[in-house]
Structure formats: structure tokens, C-alpha cells
Amino acid sequence: MFVSAASTPRSDRPRIQARAEATILHADLDSFYASVEQRDDPRLRGKPVIVGSGVVLAASYEAKAFGVRTPMNASQARRLCPHAIAVPARMSAYAESSAAVFEIFRDTTPIVEGISIDEAFLDVGGLRRIAGEPVDIAATLRTTVRERVGLPISVGIARTKFLAKVASAVAKPDGLRVVPPDGEIDFLHPLPVERLWGVGEVTARILHQYGITRIGQLADLGERSLQDMVGLAAARHLSALSWARDPRRVEVGRRRRSIGAQRALGRRYRPPDEIEAYLHGLTDRLGQRLRAANRRCRTVVLRIRFDDFTRATRSHTLAEATDHTDTILHAARSLLTEVTPLIHERGLTLIGLGLTNLDDSDAVQLPLPFAARPTDTLDTTLDDLRRRFGSTAVTRAALLDRGVGASVPLLPD
């Protein structure tokens, strides 16, 4: 929980005990999917590369130089960069590369907190005698990733996780940035407010309406004034970050509280049965992941992006935590029904499904033999068949001609 920045006079504010030195690393692979494609195909190196067909899943820095961004529509990306080379996503290759990089992370320090497929926090405090200064450790890490995995990686170093992450973003592409303790405010305050965690498109638009474009302006505004713009909770959070206050530690072995996947659909019209088929596919995959990890979820979240790039989010919290595909699908279909009129009006370019409020299953109940349960539903039978024959051997009839496509991580908006 963040400490209020302006609810008490500055001299009376409680001080968070921060570490004295910058020993937290944030390591982030550069344009991960596109970099893997350029590594594996020498013909793509140095050229603008777009990963994905209907929607841009990733873009190389050569493509980004022309304004190509994710999740841009492919036709728009083509207009910005006509000579870009589009390649299909290869999720298995990205997963393999990620595993290799995380092995290097764990060889660097035992304190590693992965936050996505291509980035992690590393705590290197206490390693000075055996590995050198944090900046030397980071330099070695970058060299090792380049030599062993063949990918560029940017690293930020600071006293806090937030500043380390901002530093790695500023260091991109393929760079290293250290934020010394006595230079934190000078580094942070000139940056745009969009660098703050929690400032997305909506919050940024609100702040810009009040003339607040830089973090320093937000910090000087104070928490009480900020509350009138973004609310109490967001004001506390953003005010604390604007003064570089972030007491969170790098956590090892922390299990995620949510999982998700999304499917980019392009701008072509999709009939309702096709949209529902994609929803089925996402539900099936997430259900398999839940059971494989021995987790259960309480909340189902549907995220939609329309043809005009506006978004809609709907969620439903279940009465009990579950890993049952049919229960999750029922909730997801109800949420889809809520936004169907909006889809008819605005079109659909992306559908995403998230499962949140995850808990460990207290006990694993072994399924009864198939023949012993004649009243099983179709979805329960599907789960059973997949346990017996594998997830790729059994699928829904609705997906036979469509597949579920490339399922990518569902990141925060």
C-alpha cells in the first residue's frame, strides 16, 4: 500500500524505509516477438518486421520508426510502412526463447520475479563480493542473453521496482540505464505522465485536460488536488509514484493472481457464431491452464476492442472458485451477450478473456470413470477426454474450420 504524498505536511509524512543503493534490475527483452523472428531468419535483420496478420502483435524497431505500434490494424501498419515484412506468430518459439532467458536470470541471482513472458525483476543486493557492482552484473546479463539466446535486452537499475522498470523503458532499445538514489527525482519528473503505472489512455486524457503532461507537474499538484481528477485511490497511487515511493520487494515464487489470453481478429466482419467460437477456444485454453497449475478462479473478465479502437470490459464474479470449463464458459457467454449490441454498432477487432482472483485448489478431486457419470455435461466430458488423450487431440466442433489462432498474453490496458 502506498503512502499518501500530500495528505499531511511534507515534514510530517511517514518515511518509507528504502534500500540505500540501486540494486533492483528490470530486464526487458526488446520487441521480443519481432526480435525472435529476426534472429531465426537472417533475411529479416535490419528490416521492418511485423508479427501478426490482422492485427500487429509486435513490430521491430525498424517498423516502429515508421509509426507502427501494437495493437495496430495490419492495413494501417501497411500504409505507414509499405515495405514492412509481415510474418505469422510462432508462440512455441517465443516460449522456448523466454525459458532460455529466464534460466539466465536465475543463474544471475536467486531472487527473480517474472512479470511477463519477456521481462522480470532481479534483486542483486548482496552479490557485490561475488559478482561485482549492480551495473557490472547488468552488463554481464545483457552480454550473456545476447550470446546464449541471440536477443537484445534492455536493463534498468534503481532502488525501487517502479523506477527500475521506467529506467529500462528509457534505455530501449538494447540499452542500460542506472538511476542513482540521489538522482531519482531529476530522472523521473521530466518524463511524461504516461510513464507512471496506472496512467493509461483514459487517465492520461483526463490529466492532459488539466494541462498535466509531465510527472513533475503531477507531483507538484499534490494528492488532494489530484483526487478531484482521478479519485482517491488513483490519486494516492500516482502521487506516491511521482515522488519515487514504491516499497514493494522483488518476490520469488509469487503465483499470479490472474491469467488471460486474447485473439486479434482484424477488421473483417465476424458473424456471431464465429465470435462465440473464438470465445469457446479462449475458454478451453484458459481452463486447461488453470487445471494444469492446480488453480481456480473466482472472476471472469471479458475484454473487447472495437473497430474504432475503443474498448469495453465486463466482468462477473462467481459464487465459488472453479476450474470447470462449462462454468467459466457460461459466465463468458453472458458477458459477451451484454456487449453484443455494441459489437453490431462498432465492429470487433479483438476479443480477450481473463480469469482473476486465482487461488490454489485446496484438494485435487480425481475424476470418476467416464462410464460412471452418465449425466455429465458435454463440457465436462470434453475436459475428461482432454485429460485422457491430450489437449490437441480433442477440440470443439465449432472450432474445426477456424481454430483458436495465436493466443497471446492478455496484458493490462
C-alpha positions in Angstrom: 0.0 0.0 0.0 1.4 3.4 -1.0 1.8 6.2 1.5 -0.1 9.4 0.8 2.1 12.1 -0.7 0.1 15.2 0.2 -2.5 14.4 2.8 0.0 15.5 5.5 2.6 18.3 5.5 5.8 17.2 3.9 7.8 17.4 7.2 5.3 15.2 9.0 4.9 12.5 6.3 6.0 9.0 7.3 9.1 7.9 5.5 9.3 4.6 3.8 12.5 2.7 4.5 14.0 2.3 1.1 17.2 0.5 0.4 20.3 2.7 0.3 21.6 1.5 -3.1 20.2 0.9 -6.5 20.2 -2.9 -6.6 16.9 -3.8 -8.3 17.2 -4.7 -12.0 14.3 -4.7 -14.5 15.3 -6.7 -17.6 13.0 -6.4 -20.6 13.6 -8.1 -24.0 13.4 -5.6 -26.9 10.5 -6.1 -29.3 10.5 -9.7 -28.2 8.4 -11.5 -30.9 10.0 -9.5 -33.7 13.5 -10.0 -32.4 13.0 -13.7 -32.3 11.9 -13.7 -35.9 14.9 -11.6 -36.9 17.2 -13.9 -35.0 15.8 -17.0 -36.7 15.7 -15.6 -40.2 18.8 -13.6 -41.2 16.8 -12.1 -44.2 14.7 -10.1 -41.7 17.6 -8.5 -39.8 17.7 -4.7 -40.2 14.4 -4.7 -41.9 10.9 -3.6 -40.7 9.1 -6.7 -39.4 5.5 -7.0 -38.3 4.4 -10.1 -36.4 0.7 -11.0 -36.9 -1.7 -10.8 -39.8 -5.0 -9.0 -39.0 -3.5 -7.0 -36.0 0.1 -6.2 -35.2 1.2 -8.3 -32.3 4.7 -7.0 -32.4 6.9 -4.7 -34.5 10.6 -4.4 -34.9 12.3 -1.1 -34.1 12.8 -0.6 -37.9 9.0 -0.8 -38.2 8.4 1.3 -35.1 10.4 4.1 -36.7 7.6 4.5 -39.3 4.9 4.7 -36.5 3.9 1.1 -36.4 2.6 0.1 -33.0 0.7 -2.7 -31.2 -2.1 -3.4 -31.4 -2.5 -1.5 -34.7 -4.6 -2.9 -37.5 -2.4 -4.5 -40.2 -3.8 -2.4 -43.0 -2.9 0.8 -41.1 0.6 -0.6 -40.4 1.0 -1.3 -44.2 0.0 2.3 -45.0 2.6 3.6 -42.6 5.3 1.2 -43.7 4.5 -0.3 -47.1 7.8 -2.2 -47.3 7.3 -3.9 -43.9 7.6 -7.7 -43.9 4.7 -9.5 -42.1 5.3 -12.9 -40.5 2.9 -15.2 -38.6 3.3 -15.5 -34.9 5.2 -18.6 -33.6 4.2 -18.9 -29.9 6.3 -22.0 -29.4 9.4 -20.3 -30.5 8.7 -17.3 -28.2 8.1 -19.6 -25.2 11.3 -21.5 -25.8 13.3 -18.3 -26.0 11.6 -16.9 -22.9 12.6 -20.1 -20.9 16.2 -19.8 -22.0 16.3 -16.1 -20.9 14.8 -16.9 -17.5 17.3 -19.6 -17.0 20.0 -16.8 -17.3 18.1 -14.6 -14.9 18.1 -17.4 -12.3 21.8 -18.0 -12.9 22.4 -14.3 -12.2 20.5 -14.2 -8.9 18.1 -16.5 -6.9 15.7 -13.5 -6.4 13.8 -13.3 -9.7 10.2 -12.2 -10.1 8.9 -12.8 -13.6 6.1 -10.4 -14.7 5.5 -11.5 -18.3 7.0 -13.7 -20.9 9.7 -11.2 -21.8 10.5 -9.3 -18.6 11.4 -9.8 -14.9 12.7 -8.0 -11.8 16.0 -9.2 -10.3 17.3 -8.3 -6.9 21.1 -8.3 -6.9 21.6 -6.8 -3.5 24.3 -8.7 -1.5 26.0 -10.0 -4.7 28.8 -7.4 -4.8 31.5 -9.6 -3.4 30.9 -12.5 -5.8 29.6 -10.7 -8.9 30.6 -7.0 -8.7 28.5 -3.8 -8.8 24.9 -3.9 -10.0 25.8 -2.1 -13.2 28.5 -4.8 -13.9 26.0 -7.6 -13.2 23.5 -6.0 -15.5 26.2 -5.6 -18.3 27.1 -9.2 -17.9 23.5 -10.3 -18.0 22.9 -8.4 -21.3 26.0 -9.9 -22.9 25.0 -13.4 -21.8 21.5 -13.1 -23.2 22.9 -11.9 -26.5 25.5 -14.7 -26.7 23.4 -17.6 -25.5 19.9 -16.7 -26.8 20.7 -14.2 -29.5 18.3 -11.5 -28.4 18.8 -7.8 -27.3 17.7 -6.9 -23.8 17.4 -3.6 -22.0 18.0 -3.3 -18.3 17.1 -0.5 -15.8 18.7 -0.3 -12.3 17.2 1.6 -9.4 16.3 1.3 -5.7 12.6 0.5 -6.5 10.8 -1.8 -8.9 8.9 1.1 -10.4 12.0 3.2 -11.2 13.9 0.2 -12.5 11.1 -0.5 -14.9 10.9 3.1 -16.1 14.7 3.1 -16.5 14.6 0.0 -18.7 12.0 1.6 -20.9 14.1 4.8 -21.2 17.1 2.7 -22.1 15.4 1.0 -25.0 16.4 -0.3 -27.5 19.2 -2.5 -26.3 20.4 -0.3 -23.5 21.3 0.0 -19.9 20.3 2.8 -17.5 21.1 3.4 -13.9 19.0 5.7 -11.7 21.2 6.7 -8.7 19.5 7.3 -5.3 20.4 11.0 -5.4 19.1 11.4 -8.9 15.7 9.8 -8.8 13.6 12.9 -8.8 15.7 14.6 -11.5 15.3 11.5 -13.7 11.6 11.0 -13.0 10.0 14.4 -13.1 10.8 15.4 -16.7 9.2 12.3 -18.1 5.6 12.2 -19.5 2.8 11.1 -17.1 2.2 8.1 -19.3 5.3 6.5 -17.7 3.5 6.1 -14.4 2.0 2.8 -13.7 -1.8 3.3 -13.8 -1.8 6.1 -16.4 -3.5 4.6 -19.4 -5.3 6.3 -22.3 -8.3 7.4 -20.2 -6.3 8.8 -17.2 -3.8 10.5 -19.5 -6.6 12.2 -21.3 -8.0 13.5 -18.0 -4.6 14.8 -16.9 -3.9 16.4 -20.2 -7.2 18.3 -20.0 -5.9 19.9 -16.9 -2.6 20.7 -18.5 -0.6 18.0 -16.7 1.7 16.3 -19.2 4.9 15.7 -17.0 5.3 13.7 -13.9 6.8 16.7 -12.1 3.6 18.7 -12.7 1.6 15.8 -11.2 3.9 15.6 -8.2 3.6 19.4 -7.5 -0.1 19.2 -7.8 -0.5 17.2 -4.6 -2.7 14.3 -3.7 -5.7 16.3 -2.6 -6.0 18.2 -5.8 -5.4 15.1 -7.8 -8.3 13.3 -6.1 -10.8 15.7 -7.8 -9.5 14.5 -11.2 -8.9 10.8 -10.8 -10.4 9.7 -7.5 -8.9 8.9 -4.1 -7.3 5.5 -4.8 -5.7 6.6 -8.0 -4.5 9.9 -6.5 -2.7 8.1 -3.7 -1.1 5.6 -6.1 0.0 8.2 -8.7 1.2 10.7 -6.1 3.4 8.2 -4.4 4.9 7.0 -7.6 5.5 10.6 -8.8 7.8 11.0 -5.7 9.5 7.7 -6.4 7.9 5.9 -3.4 7.4 2.2 -4.1 8.2 -0.1 -1.1 7.5 -3.4 -2.9 10.1 -6.1 -2.8 11.1 -8.4 -5.6 9.1 -11.5 -4.8 10.3 -15.0 -5.6 7.7 -17.8 -6.3 4.7 -15.4 -6.2 1.9 -17.0 -8.0 -0.1 -14.9 -10.4 -3.5 -13.7 -9.4 -4.8 -13.7 -12.9 -4.3 -15.3 -16.3 -5.6 -14.4 -19.7 -5.4 -14.7 -23.4 -6.7 -12.6 -26.3 -7.4 -13.2 -30.0 -6.8 -10.5 -32.6 -9.5 -10.7 -35.4 -8.7 -7.9 -37.9 -11.3 -5.7 -39.2 -13.3 -8.2 -41.3 -16.9 -8.7 -40.3 -17.3 -11.7 -37.9 -20.7 -13.4 -37.6 -22.0 -14.0 -34.1 -21.3 -17.8 -34.3 -17.7 -17.2 -35.2 -17.2 -14.8 -32.4 -18.6 -17.3 -30.0 -16.4 -20.0 -31.4 -13.3 -17.9 -30.6 -14.7 -17.3 -27.1 -15.0 -21.1 -26.7 -11.4 -21.5 -27.8 -10.1 -19.0 -25.3 -12.1 -20.5 -22.5 -10.8 -24.0 -23.3 -7.2 -22.9 -23.2 -7.6 -21.0 -20.0 -9.4 -23.8 -18.4 -6.6 -26.2 -19.3 -4.0 -23.8 -17.9 -6.0 -23.5 -14.6 -6.2 -27.2 -14.1 -2.5 -27.8 -15.1 -1.5 -25.2 -12.5 -3.9 -26.6 -9.9 -5.6 -23.2 -9.6 -9.2 -22.0 -9.5 -10.7 -18.6 -10.5 -13.5 -16.5 -9.0 -13.8 -13.8 -11.6 -14.2 -13.9 -15.4 -13.3 -10.8 -17.3 -14.2 -10.2 -21.0 -12.3 -7.5 -22.9 -13.4 -6.3 -26.3 -11.7 -3.9 -28.7 -14.0 -2.3 -31.4 -13.2 -1.3 -34.9 -12.7 2.3 -33.8 -10.1 1.1 -31.2 -12.3 1.9 -28.3 -12.6 -0.8 -25.7 -15.2 -2.4 -23.4 -14.6 -4.5 -20.3 -17.2 -6.7 -18.5 -16.6 -8.9 -15.5 -18.6 -11.5 -13.4 -17.6 -12.9 -10.1 -18.7 -16.4 -9.4 -20.3 -17.7 -6.2 -17.5 -20.2 -5.8 -14.0 -20.6 -7.3 -13.8 -23.1 -10.1 -11.7 -24.7 -12.8 -14.6 -26.1 -14.6 -14.8 -25.2 -18.3 -18.5 -25.2 -18.5 -18.9 -22.8 -15.6 -16.3 -20.4 -17.0 -17.8 -20.5 -20.5 -21.3 -19.8 -19.2 -20.1 -16.7 -17.5 -18.1 -15.6 -20.5 -21.1 -16.1 -22.9 -23.3 -14.0 -20.6 -20.7 -11.2 -20.7 -20.5 -11.5 -24.5 -24.3 -11.1 -24.7 -24.0 -7.8 -22.8 -21.6 -6.2 -25.4 -23.2 -7.8 -28.5 -25.2 -4.7 -29.3 -22.0 -2.6 -29.2 -20.3 -5.1 -31.4 -23.1 -4.8 -34.0 -22.7 -1.0 -33.9 -18.9 -0.7 -33.9 -17.4 -3.9 -35.2 -14.9 -6.1 -33.4 -11.1 -6.4 -33.8 -10.1 -8.2 -30.6 -11.6 -10.4 -28.0 -9.8 -11.3 -24.8 -10.7 -13.3 -21.7 -9.2 -13.1 -18.3 -9.5 -15.2 -15.2 -8.8 -13.3 -12.0 -8.9 -13.8 -8.2 -7.0 -17.0 -8.6 -6.4 -19.3 -5.6 -4.7 -22.7 -5.2 -7.0 -25.7 -5.2 -7.3 -27.0 -1.7 -7.6 -30.5 -2.9 -7.5 -32.3 -6.2 -10.5 -34.5 -6.7 -9.7 -37.3 -9.1 -12.4 -37.6 -11.9 -14.7 -40.7 -11.7 -14.5 -43.0 -14.7 -16.4 -41.7 -17.7 -18.9 -44.5 -17.8 -19.8 -43.9 -14.1 -21.2 -40.5 -14.8 -24.0 -40.8 -17.5 -25.3 -37.4 -16.5 -22.1 -35.5 -17.3 -22.5 -32.4 -19.5 -20.7 -32.1 -22.8 -18.2 -29.7 -21.4 -17.3 -32.0 -18.5 -16.9 -34.8 -21.0 -14.6 -32.6 -23.1 -12.4 -31.9 -20.1 -12.2 -35.7 -19.3 -11.3 -36.6 -22.9 -8.5 -34.0 -22.9 -7.1 -35.4 -19.7 -7.0 -38.8 -21.3 -6.0 -38.0 -24.9 -4.3 -34.6 -24.7 -5.5 -31.0 -25.4 -4.6 -31.0 -29.1 -6.3 -34.3 -29.8 -9.8 -33.1 -28.8 -11.5 -29.8 -29.8 -14.9 -28.3 -30.2 -16.7 -28.9 -33.5 -17.3 -25.1 -33.7 -13.5 -24.6 -33.9 -12.7 -27.2 -36.6 -12.7 -24.8 -39.5 -11.4 -21.8 -37.5 -9.0 -22.9 -34.8 -8.3 -20.5 -31.9 -5.4 -18.7 -33.6 -2.4 -17.3 -31.9 -3.3 -16.8 -28.2 -1.1 -14.1 -26.7 -0.7 -12.8 -23.2 -3.5 -10.6 -22.0 -1.7 -7.6 -20.6 -3.2 -4.7 -18.6 -4.7 -1.9 -20.7 
